[in-house]
Amino acid sequence: MATPVSQLHCVDPHSQTTSDTVISRGTIQLKKTVTFREMPSDEIRALLARNHVGRLAFSFHDRVDIRPIHYVYDDNWLYGRTSPGDKLITLQHNQWVAFEVDEVRGPFDWESVVAHGSFYHVGKEGAPHPELKAEALDRIRKFAPETFSRNDPVPFRTELFAIAIDSLTGRAASTR
């Protein structure tokens, strides 16, 4: 005896749209349509600009790590602060990173941006691109004016960084 089908997941091979379909007593009812799309450049940059927390992914040898981190986006650069530690030591050996920022409204209603680029520890002595230290501090103070002042909310984050973005991609899903 065959088991009746109560739910069917349909995929249209010519678009990136999926539908959950409910079959009940010979009638088909569309429950939800999910559309996946590539985000255009202006939407990608707007998402980066309106958010200030992302995830920094980096690797060394056979280990990949990812850390949440505050940032500011400006003109194809990401600027931020962090604490001294193993992340900075690892990034001295391999400066290539990925950085992800998401806006999630639901499991099928979200936008996600991934930036790939080079990580620069700009606060240390002898760092390449010494001009980046002033740029990073200026951009960060627009987001958090009390940075490196008496009222600094995270005084233990003493290290500045900049990420030169080489590529940006964005994907979105929507049920609308």
Phi, psi and omega in degrees: 000130182280146176276130180294144178277124180254336179215139183230135178258117185253140177232129175271115185291347182263355175221174178256050180243135175238155178227140168266124183241134178253128178251121182222114178051045174084358177251146180249129179237129177281122179272310187204139174247130180245127178246129176253141180209158171281139179273139175286162185306317182295324178290322178299310182294324178295319179297316178298321183289326184271354177249162181221009174229129178218186179239127180263121178251136181210162182220158174208124185056241184256022182237130175247137179230158177217136184225138172288144184203146175283150180204168170227134179258135176203117170049058177069021174230147169247132180238146179196183177230152177210174177266153174299149178158196187297330179300312181292324178296315179298316183290344172292332182269333182212102187276355183281127184226165167238148182224129183237140175227134180234151165236116185241121176254344179179173184297337179237025180216090186204166172225141182220133179239136176238128175249138172245141180183196183249132181268130176238124174275098192267351182272348185272155178295138178077010180291146175294154180059062182301336179294340181291335180298311180294320178297315180298313181297318178299312182294318181294322180291338173292328178275316182226087186303334183276007180304131180059029175245181178299330183261020181301123181288342179224066185296342179284348176271087189260355186252128178267147175219162175221143176240118175278116184280124176267324180209149178230135173225154179214143177229151179219151172233144181210146174255007181270000000 
